[in-house]
C-alpha cells in the first residue's frame, strides 16, 4: 500500500474529517489536500506529525496499527527504502530550488546591468 493511500485510510478511520485530521497533525487542510491529491510530496515533517498525533500508528509497511502490547517498534517495521526515497526527493527538491535561485540571481544581475549599464 502506498503511503498516500495509507494516510487516506487513516483519515477515514481515525478522524471525523480531513479538516479534523489536518488539525490533529497541525497542518492547514489545504496543505493536507495537496498531499493526498499528490500535488505535493510528503515531507518527513508531515510523517513525523502524523506519527506524533497518532502514536498507535505503525511507521512500517505492515499492519497500520502497532501491537498494543508492544512497548517499542521493531527496527524491521520501518521501511528504509521509503525513508531513503523521501530523503532523495527532498535532496532533488533542494537541488532544483538552488538552480532556480541561481537563475533568478542571474536575471536580477542582468536587469541591473541594463539599468545601470
Chimera marker file (.cmm) of the C-alpha trace (Angstrom):
<marker_set name="trace">
<marker id="1" x="0.000" y="0.000" z="0.000" r="1" g="1" b="0" radius="0.5"/>
<marker id="2" x="1.343" y="3.429" z="-0.946" r="1" g="1" b="0" radius="0.5"/>
<marker id="3" x="1.906" y="5.956" z="1.793" r="1" g="1" b="0" radius="0.5"/>
<marker id="4" x="-0.742" y="8.360" z="0.497" r="1" g="1" b="0" radius="0.5"/>
<marker id="5" x="-3.323" y="5.564" z="0.403" r="1" g="1" b="0" radius="0.5"/>
<marker id="6" x="-2.361" y="4.641" z="3.949" r="1" g="1" b="0" radius="0.5"/>
<marker id="7" x="-2.828" y="8.255" z="5.061" r="1" g="1" b="0" radius="0.5"/>
<marker id="8" x="-6.233" y="8.424" z="3.343" r="1" g="1" b="0" radius="0.5"/>
<marker id="9" x="-7.222" y="5.258" z="5.220" r="1" g="1" b="0" radius="0.5"/>
<marker id="10" x="-6.068" y="6.853" z="8.466" r="1" g="1" b="0" radius="0.5"/>
<marker id="11" x="-8.141" y="9.950" z="7.735" r="1" g="1" b="0" radius="0.5"/>
<marker id="12" x="-11.283" y="7.875" z="7.214" r="1" g="1" b="0" radius="0.5"/>
<marker id="13" x="-10.679" y="5.630" z="10.233" r="1" g="1" b="0" radius="0.5"/>
<marker id="14" x="-9.138" y="7.959" z="12.811" r="1" g="1" b="0" radius="0.5"/>
<marker id="15" x="-10.650" y="11.387" z="12.231" r="1" g="1" b="0" radius="0.5"/>
<marker id="16" x="-14.078" y="12.910" z="11.750" r="1" g="1" b="0" radius="0.5"/>
<marker id="17" x="-12.997" y="14.608" z="8.529" r="1" g="1" b="0" radius="0.5"/>
<marker id="18" x="-9.944" y="15.728" z="6.547" r="1" g="1" b="0" radius="0.5"/>
<marker id="19" x="-10.164" y="19.033" z="8.384" r="1" g="1" b="0" radius="0.5"/>
<marker id="20" x="-10.170" y="17.236" z="11.754" r="1" g="1" b="0" radius="0.5"/>
<marker id="21" x="-7.180" y="15.125" z="10.691" r="1" g="1" b="0" radius="0.5"/>
<marker id="22" x="-5.309" y="18.215" z="9.474" r="1" g="1" b="0" radius="0.5"/>
<marker id="23" x="-5.950" y="19.961" z="12.794" r="1" g="1" b="0" radius="0.5"/>
<marker id="24" x="-4.740" y="16.921" z="14.748" r="1" g="1" b="0" radius="0.5"/>
<marker id="25" x="-1.442" y="16.834" z="12.860" r="1" g="1" b="0" radius="0.5"/>
<marker id="26" x="-1.074" y="20.607" z="12.915" r="1" g="1" b="0" radius="0.5"/>
<marker id="27" x="-1.344" y="21.486" z="9.220" r="1" g="1" b="0" radius="0.5"/>
<marker id="28" x="-3.742" y="23.526" z="7.138" r="1" g="1" b="0" radius="0.5"/>
<marker id="29" x="-6.438" y="21.459" z="5.431" r="1" g="1" b="0" radius="0.5"/>
<marker id="30" x="-5.369" y="22.809" z="2.018" r="1" g="1" b="0" radius="0.5"/>
<marker id="31" x="-1.855" y="21.533" z="2.704" r="1" g="1" b="0" radius="0.5"/>
<marker id="32" x="-3.206" y="18.096" z="3.632" r="1" g="1" b="0" radius="0.5"/>
<marker id="33" x="-5.373" y="18.093" z="0.487" r="1" g="1" b="0" radius="0.5"/>
<marker id="34" x="-2.272" y="18.843" z="-1.620" r="1" g="1" b="0" radius="0.5"/>
<marker id="35" x="-0.536" y="15.816" z="-0.108" r="1" g="1" b="0" radius="0.5"/>
<marker id="36" x="-3.498" y="13.470" z="-0.556" r="1" g="1" b="0" radius="0.5"/>
<marker id="37" x="-4.016" y="14.656" z="-4.145" r="1" g="1" b="0" radius="0.5"/>
<marker id="38" x="-0.312" y="14.069" z="-4.899" r="1" g="1" b="0" radius="0.5"/>
<marker id="39" x="0.128" y="17.759" z="-5.718" r="1" g="1" b="0" radius="0.5"/>
<marker id="40" x="2.830" y="17.964" z="-3.095" r="1" g="1" b="0" radius="0.5"/>
<marker id="41" x="5.410" y="15.400" z="-1.998" r="1" g="1" b="0" radius="0.5"/>
<marker id="42" x="5.204" y="14.156" z="1.543" r="1" g="1" b="0" radius="0.5"/>
<marker id="43" x="7.834" y="15.625" z="3.800" r="1" g="1" b="0" radius="0.5"/>
<marker id="44" x="9.459" y="13.918" z="6.737" r="1" g="1" b="0" radius="0.5"/>
<marker id="45" x="7.953" y="16.625" z="8.964" r="1" g="1" b="0" radius="0.5"/>
<marker id="46" x="4.420" y="15.632" z="7.922" r="1" g="1" b="0" radius="0.5"/>
<marker id="47" x="5.130" y="11.949" z="8.538" r="1" g="1" b="0" radius="0.5"/>
<marker id="48" x="6.523" y="12.815" z="11.972" r="1" g="1" b="0" radius="0.5"/>
<marker id="49" x="3.483" y="14.992" z="12.713" r="1" g="1" b="0" radius="0.5"/>
<marker id="50" x="1.164" y="12.102" z="11.839" r="1" g="1" b="0" radius="0.5"/>
<marker id="51" x="3.133" y="9.643" z="13.955" r="1" g="1" b="0" radius="0.5"/>
<marker id="52" x="3.191" y="12.095" z="16.880" r="1" g="1" b="0" radius="0.5"/>
<marker id="53" x="-0.543" y="12.791" z="16.628" r="1" g="1" b="0" radius="0.5"/>
<marker id="54" x="-1.372" y="9.089" z="16.321" r="1" g="1" b="0" radius="0.5"/>
<marker id="55" x="1.200" y="7.124" z="18.371" r="1" g="1" b="0" radius="0.5"/>
<marker id="56" x="-0.763" y="3.920" z="17.804" r="1" g="1" b="0" radius="0.5"/>
<marker id="57" x="0.120" y="4.008" z="14.093" r="1" g="1" b="0" radius="0.5"/>
<marker id="58" x="2.979" y="1.917" z="12.750" r="1" g="1" b="0" radius="0.5"/>
<marker id="59" x="5.518" y="3.671" z="10.527" r="1" g="1" b="0" radius="0.5"/>
<marker id="60" x="6.252" y="0.393" z="8.757" r="1" g="1" b="0" radius="0.5"/>
<marker id="61" x="4.768" y="-1.235" z="5.706" r="1" g="1" b="0" radius="0.5"/>
<marker id="62" x="2.955" y="-4.000" z="7.564" r="1" g="1" b="0" radius="0.5"/>
<marker id="63" x="-0.085" y="-3.591" z="9.746" r="1" g="1" b="0" radius="0.5"/>
<marker id="64" x="-1.146" y="0.020" z="10.175" r="1" g="1" b="0" radius="0.5"/>
<marker id="65" x="-1.704" y="-0.310" z="13.926" r="1" g="1" b="0" radius="0.5"/>
<marker id="66" x="1.047" y="-1.038" z="16.383" r="1" g="1" b="0" radius="0.5"/>
<marker id="67" x="0.601" y="-4.063" z="18.571" r="1" g="1" b="0" radius="0.5"/>
<marker id="68" x="-0.869" y="-2.619" z="21.778" r="1" g="1" b="0" radius="0.5"/>
<marker id="69" x="1.210" y="-4.981" z="23.896" r="1" g="1" b="0" radius="0.5"/>
<marker id="70" x="4.456" y="-3.861" z="22.268" r="1" g="1" b="0" radius="0.5"/>
<marker id="71" x="6.405" y="-1.131" z="24.053" r="1" g="1" b="0" radius="0.5"/>
<marker id="72" x="8.516" y="-0.239" z="21.055" r="1" g="1" b="0" radius="0.5"/>
<marker id="73" x="8.622" y="-0.527" z="17.311" r="1" g="1" b="0" radius="0.5"/>
<marker id="74" x="10.990" y="-3.141" z="15.984" r="1" g="1" b="0" radius="0.5"/>
<marker id="75" x="13.581" y="-1.891" z="13.508" r="1" g="1" b="0" radius="0.5"/>
<marker id="76" x="12.194" y="-4.264" z="10.879" r="1" g="1" b="0" radius="0.5"/>
<marker id="77" x="8.848" y="-2.449" z="10.989" r="1" g="1" b="0" radius="0.5"/>
<marker id="78" x="10.435" y="0.554" z="9.295" r="1" g="1" b="0" radius="0.5"/>
<marker id="79" x="10.676" y="0.647" z="5.557" r="1" g="1" b="0" radius="0.5"/>
<marker id="80" x="14.190" y="2.009" z="4.987" r="1" g="1" b="0" radius="0.5"/>
<marker id="81" x="13.669" y="2.230" z="1.227" r="1" g="1" b="0" radius="0.5"/>
<marker id="82" x="10.695" y="4.543" z="1.756" r="1" g="1" b="0" radius="0.5"/>
<marker id="83" x="12.668" y="6.830" z="4.072" r="1" g="1" b="0" radius="0.5"/>
<marker id="84" x="15.549" y="6.867" z="1.600" r="1" g="1" b="0" radius="0.5"/>
<marker id="85" x="13.131" y="7.860" z="-1.166" r="1" g="1" b="0" radius="0.5"/>
<marker id="86" x="11.713" y="10.698" z="0.952" r="1" g="1" b="0" radius="0.5"/>
<marker id="87" x="15.226" y="11.953" z="1.651" r="1" g="1" b="0" radius="0.5"/>
<marker id="88" x="16.249" y="11.616" z="-2.002" r="1" g="1" b="0" radius="0.5"/>
<marker id="89" x="13.120" y="13.516" z="-3.060" r="1" g="1" b="0" radius="0.5"/>
<marker id="90" x="13.977" y="16.276" z="-0.601" r="1" g="1" b="0" radius="0.5"/>
<marker id="91" x="17.528" y="16.456" z="-1.972" r="1" g="1" b="0" radius="0.5"/>
<marker id="92" x="16.141" y="16.688" z="-5.518" r="1" g="1" b="0" radius="0.5"/>
<marker id="93" x="13.807" y="19.486" z="-4.462" r="1" g="1" b="0" radius="0.5"/>
<marker id="94" x="16.670" y="21.348" z="-2.793" r="1" g="1" b="0" radius="0.5"/>
<marker id="95" x="18.821" y="20.986" z="-5.916" r="1" g="1" b="0" radius="0.5"/>
<marker id="96" x="16.030" y="22.304" z="-8.127" r="1" g="1" b="0" radius="0.5"/>
<marker id="97" x="15.444" y="25.239" z="-5.802" r="1" g="1" b="0" radius="0.5"/>
<marker id="98" x="19.167" y="26.063" z="-5.778" r="1" g="1" b="0" radius="0.5"/>
<marker id="99" x="19.182" y="26.064" z="-9.586" r="1" g="1" b="0" radius="0.5"/>
<marker id="100" x="16.135" y="28.335" z="-9.621" r="1" g="1" b="0" radius="0.5"/>
<marker id="101" x="17.798" y="30.742" z="-7.177" r="1" g="1" b="0" radius="0.5"/>
<marker id="102" x="20.920" y="30.899" z="-9.378" r="1" g="1" b="0" radius="0.5"/>
<marker id="103" x="18.764" y="31.535" z="-12.439" r="1" g="1" b="0" radius="0.5"/>
<marker id="104" x="16.833" y="34.309" z="-10.699" r="1" g="1" b="0" radius="0.5"/>
<marker id="105" x="20.029" y="35.874" z="-9.353" r="1" g="1" b="0" radius="0.5"/>
<marker id="106" x="21.405" y="35.903" z="-12.892" r="1" g="1" b="0" radius="0.5"/>
<marker id="107" x="18.229" y="37.589" z="-14.169" r="1" g="1" b="0" radius="0.5"/>
<marker id="108" x="18.469" y="40.227" z="-11.432" r="1" g="1" b="0" radius="0.5"/>
<marker id="109" x="22.107" y="40.873" z="-12.267" r="1" g="1" b="0" radius="0.5"/>
<marker id="110" x="21.285" y="41.202" z="-15.986" r="1" g="1" b="0" radius="0.5"/>
<marker id="111" x="18.487" y="43.693" z="-15.208" r="1" g="1" b="0" radius="0.5"/>
<marker id="112" x="20.859" y="45.717" z="-13.031" r="1" g="1" b="0" radius="0.5"/>
<marker id="113" x="23.417" y="45.812" z="-15.833" r="1" g="1" b="0" radius="0.5"/>
<marker id="114" x="20.758" y="47.010" z="-18.310" r="1" g="1" b="0" radius="0.5"/>
<marker id="115" x="19.515" y="49.718" z="-15.948" r="1" g="1" b="0" radius="0.5"/>
<marker id="116" x="22.988" y="50.940" z="-14.937" r="1" g="1" b="0" radius="0.5"/>
<marker id="117" x="24.969" y="49.941" z="-17.991" r="1" g="1" b="0" radius="0.5"/>
<link id1="1" id2="2" r="1" g="1" b="0" radius="0.2"/>
<link id1="2" id2="3" r="1" g="1" b="0" radius="0.2"/>
<link id1="3" id2="4" r="1" g="1" b="0" radius="0.2"/>
<link id1="4" id2="5" r="1" g="1" b="0" radius="0.2"/>
<link id1="5" id2="6" r="1" g="1" b="0" radius="0.2"/>
<link id1="6" id2="7" r="1" g="1" b="0" radius="0.2"/>
<link id1="7" id2="8" r="1" g="1" b="0" radius="0.2"/>
<link id1="8" id2="9" r="1" g="1" b="0" radius="0.2"/>
<link id1="9" id2="10" r="1" g="1" b="0" radius="0.2"/>
<link id1="10" id2="11" r="1" g="1" b="0" radius="0.2"/>
<link id1="11" id2="12" r="1" g="1" b="0" radius="0.2"/>
<link id1="12" id2="13" r="1" g="1" b="0" radius="0.2"/>
<link id1="13" id2="14" r="1" g="1" b="0" radius="0.2"/>
<link id1="14" id2="15" r="1" g="1" b="0" radius="0.2"/>
<link id1="15" id2="16" r="1" g="1" b="0" radius="0.2"/>
<link id1="16" id2="17" r="1" g="1" b="0" radius="0.2"/>
<link id1="17" id2="18" r="1" g="1" b="0" radius="0.2"/>
<link id1="18" id2="19" r="1" g="1" b="0" radius="0.2"/>
<link id1="19" id2="20" r="1" g="1" b="0" radius="0.2"/>
<link id1="20" id2="21" r="1" g="1" b="0" radius="0.2"/>
<link id1="21" id2="22" r="1" g="1" b="0" radius="0.2"/>
<link id1="22" id2="23" r="1" g="1" b="0" radius="0.2"/>
<link id1="23" id2="24" r="1" g="1" b="0" radius="0.2"/>
<link id1="24" id2="25" r="1" g="1" b="0" radius="0.2"/>
<link id1="25" id2="26" r="1" g="1" b="0" radius="0.2"/>
<link id1="26" id2="27" r="1" g="1" b="0" radius="0.2"/>
<link id1="27" id2="28" r="1" g="1" b="0" radius="0.2"/>
<link id1="28" id2="29" r="1" g="1" b="0" radius="0.2"/>
<link id1="29" id2="30" r="1" g="1" b="0" radius="0.2"/>
<link id1="30" id2="31" r="1" g="1" b="0" radius="0.2"/>
<link id1="31" id2="32" r="1" g="1" b="0" radius="0.2"/>
<link id1="32" id2="33" r="1" g="1" b="0" radius="0.2"/>
<link id1="33" id2="34" r="1" g="1" b="0" radius="0.2"/>
<link id1="34" id2="35" r="1" g="1" b="0" radius="0.2"/>
<link id1="35" id2="36" r="1" g="1" b="0" radius="0.2"/>
<link id1="36" id2="37" r="1" g="1" b="0" radius="0.2"/>
<link id1="37" id2="38" r="1" g="1" b="0" radius="0.2"/>
<link id1="38" id2="39" r="1" g="1" b="0" radius="0.2"/>
<link id1="39" id2="40" r="1" g="1" b="0" radius="0.2"/>
<link id1="40" id2="41" r="1" g="1" b="0" radius="0.2"/>
<link id1="41" id2="42" r="1" g="1" b="0" radius="0.2"/>
<link id1="42" id2="43" r="1" g="1" b="0" radius="0.2"/>
<link id1="43" id2="44" r="1" g="1" b="0" radius="0.2"/>
<link id1="44" id2="45" r="1" g="1" b="0" radius="0.2"/>
<link id1="45" id2="46" r="1" g="1" b="0" radius="0.2"/>
<link id1="46" id2="47" r="1" g="1" b="0" radius="0.2"/>
<link id1="47" id2="48" r="1" g="1" b="0" radius="0.2"/>
<link id1="48" id2="49" r="1" g="1" b="0" radius="0.2"/>
<link id1="49" id2="50" r="1" g="1" b="0" radius="0.2"/>
<link id1="50" id2="51" r="1" g="1" b="0" radius="0.2"/>
<link id1="51" id2="52" r="1" g="1" b="0" radius="0.2"/>
<link id1="52" id2="53" r="1" g="1" b="0" radius="0.2"/>
<link id1="53" id2="54" r="1" g="1" b="0" radius="0.2"/>
<link id1="54" id2="55" r="1" g="1" b="0" radius="0.2"/>
<link id1="55" id2="56" r="1" g="1" b="0" radius="0.2"/>
<link id1="56" id2="57" r="1" g="1" b="0" radius="0.2"/>
<link id1="57" id2="58" r="1" g="1" b="0" radius="0.2"/>
<link id1="58" id2="59" r="1" g="1" b="0" radius="0.2"/>
<link id1="59" id2="60" r="1" g="1" b="0" radius="0.2"/>
<link id1="60" id2="61" r="1" g="1" b="0" radius="0.2"/>
<link id1="61" id2="62" r="1" g="1" b="0" radius="0.2"/>
<link id1="62" id2="63" r="1" g="1" b="0" radius="0.2"/>
<link id1="63" id2="64" r="1" g="1" b="0" radius="0.2"/>
<link id1="64" id2="65" r="1" g="1" b="0" radius="0.2"/>
<link id1="65" id2="66" r="1" g="1" b="0" radius="0.2"/>
<link id1="66" id2="67" r="1" g="1" b="0" radius="0.2"/>
<link id1="67" id2="68" r="1" g="1" b="0" radius="0.2"/>
<link id1="68" id2="69" r="1" g="1" b="0" radius="0.2"/>
<link id1="69" id2="70" r="1" g="1" b="0" radius="0.2"/>
<link id1="70" id2="71" r="1" g="1" b="0" radius="0.2"/>
<link id1="71" id2="72" r="1" g="1" b="0" radius="0.2"/>
<link id1="72" id2="73" r="1" g="1" b="0" radius="0.2"/>
<link id1="73" id2="74" r="1" g="1" b="0" radius="0.2"/>
<link id1="74" id2="75" r="1" g="1" b="0" radius="0.2"/>
<link id1="75" id2="76" r="1" g="1" b="0" radius="0.2"/>
<link id1="76" id2="77" r="1" g="1" b="0" radius="0.2"/>
<link id1="77" id2="78" r="1" g="1" b="0" radius="0.2"/>
<link id1="78" id2="79" r="1" g="1" b="0" radius="0.2"/>
<link id1="79" id2="80" r="1" g="1" b="0" radius="0.2"/>
<link id1="80" id2="81" r="1" g="1" b="0" radius="0.2"/>
<link id1="81" id2="82" r="1" g="1" b="0" radius="0.2"/>
<link id1="82" id2="83" r="1" g="1" b="0" radius="0.2"/>
<link id1="83" id2="84" r="1" g="1" b="0" radius="0.2"/>
<link id1="84" id2="85" r="1" g="1" b="0" radius="0.2"/>
<link id1="85" id2="86" r="1" g="1" b="0" radius="0.2"/>
<link id1="86" id2="87" r="1" g="1" b="0" radius="0.2"/>
<link id1="87" id2="88" r="1" g="1" b="0" radius="0.2"/>
<link id1="88" id2="89" r="1" g="1" b="0" radius="0.2"/>
<link id1="89" id2="90" r="1" g="1" b="0" radius="0.2"/>
<link id1="90" id2="91" r="1" g="1" b="0" radius="0.2"/>
<link id1="91" id2="92" r="1" g="1" b="0" radius="0.2"/>
<link id1="92" id2="93" r="1" g="1" b="0" radius="0.2"/>
<link id1="93" id2="94" r="1" g="1" b="0" radius="0.2"/>
<link id1="94" id2="95" r="1" g="1" b="0" radius="0.2"/>
<link id1="95" id2="96" r="1" g="1" b="0" radius="0.2"/>
<link id1="96" id2="97" r="1" g="1" b="0" radius="0.2"/>
<link id1="97" id2="98" r="1" g="1" b="0" radius="0.2"/>
<link id1="98" id2="99" r="1" g="1" b="0" radius="0.2"/>
<link id1="99" id2="100" r="1" g="1" b="0" radius="0.2"/>
<link id1="100" id2="101" r="1" g="1" b="0" radius="0.2"/>
<link id1="101" id2="102" r="1" g="1" b="0" radius="0.2"/>
<link id1="102" id2="103" r="1" g="1" b="0" radius="0.2"/>
<link id1="103" id2="104" r="1" g="1" b="0" radius="0.2"/>
<link id1="104" id2="105" r="1" g="1" b="0" radius="0.2"/>
<link id1="105" id2="106" r="1" g="1" b="0" radius="0.2"/>
<link id1="106" id2="107" r="1" g="1" b="0" radius="0.2"/>
<link id1="107" id2="108" r="1" g="1" b="0" radius="0.2"/>
<link id1="108" id2="109" r="1" g="1" b="0" radius="0.2"/>
<link id1="109" id2="110" r="1" g="1" b="0" radius="0.2"/>
<link id1="110" id2="111" r="1" g="1" b="0" radius="0.2"/>
<link id1="111" id2="112" r="1" g="1" b="0" radius="0.2"/>
<link id1="112" id2="113" r="1" g="1" b="0" radius="0.2"/>
<link id1="113" id2="114" r="1" g="1" b="0" radius="0.2"/>
<link id1="114" id2="115" r="1" g="1" b="0" radius="0.2"/>
<link id1="115" id2="116" r="1" g="1" b="0" radius="0.2"/>
<link id1="116" id2="117" r="1" g="1" b="0" radius="0.2"/>
</marker_set>
